[in-house]
Amino acid sequence: MPTPLIIIITLFILNWIIRVLIRKNPENKSLIKVSFLISFSMIAYTIYYFIFSSNS
């Protein structure tokens, strides 16, 4: 399994764990920020990997 795929899957699983914790405690704003940051970094890394790795 290639390393970028492992990174994306790990971020995806971590994000779902945090979303379960948010569902148990919806008032926790720091968990919501961390979930948003993980989602954004996962999207950004996926775009970066597919655009910039194909050019090299």
N, C-alpha and C positions, 0 to 999 in steps of 0.2 A: 504494500500500500504506500503510495507516495506521501511524502511529508506534508505538502500543503493540504491534502485531503484529510490527514490526521488532525491538523490544526483546525480546519473548518468543522469537522465532526466534534472535536473536543469543545469548541466554542458553542456549538449548537446544543450539546448535552448540558453544558454549564448554564446556558441561558434558560433551558427548560427547568433545571433545578431551582434557579432563582425565581422563575415565574411561579413555581409551586409555593415557594416561600412567600412571594408577594400575595398569592391567593389566600394564604393563611393569615397574613398581616398586611392588609391593603394600605394602612396608614404609614408604612415605612417608606419614606421618600428616597432614602439612600439606596434601597434595593431597586427601586424603579429606575434611578439614575444609572446604576450598574448594569441593569438589564438593557437599557437603551444604549449604553456604551458598548456592551458586548454585541448587540445586534448591529450597530453601526460599524464596528470593527470587522465583524464577520462579512458584511456586505462589501466594505471597502477592500478587505483582503482578497475576496473572491474576484472583484473587478480588477484589482491590481494583478493578481496571478494570471487571469485569462488574457488581459490586454498586454502586459509587459513581458510575460514569459513566452508568448508566441512570437514576439519580435526578435528574440535572441537566438 
